[in-house]
C-alpha cells in the first residue's frame, strides 16, 4: 500500500506542486503505528496481558527498531527517484552478500 501511495501521482496542489505524496515519514509512522496496535491485540488475545511477562528490557530492542524504521523511511523516500520494480530487485539482491558473510563468519 505504501509503495502505491508513494509512486502514484496525485493532483498537484499549492503545497505540493509535484503531485507526489509529500511525506515518507508519515507512511512509516502510520505503518508502524498500525503494526503496534495489531501486535498488542495479538499478544492480548494469546497471552491475556500485554506487559505481564516482560523479561527483556525495552532498550535492548532499540537498535533493531531504529534501524528497521530508518530503512523503511529510506525505502519510501527512494520511491520518489526510482521505480518500484527497480527498488524491489535491489532489495531482493541484498540477501546475497548477507548469505556470503554468514558463510564466512
PyMOL commands that set and color helices and strands:
alter all, ss='L'
color gray80, all
select helices_A, chain A and resi 2-7+24-47+58-78+84-104
alter helices_A, ss='H'
color red, helices_A
deselect
rebuild
show_as cartoon
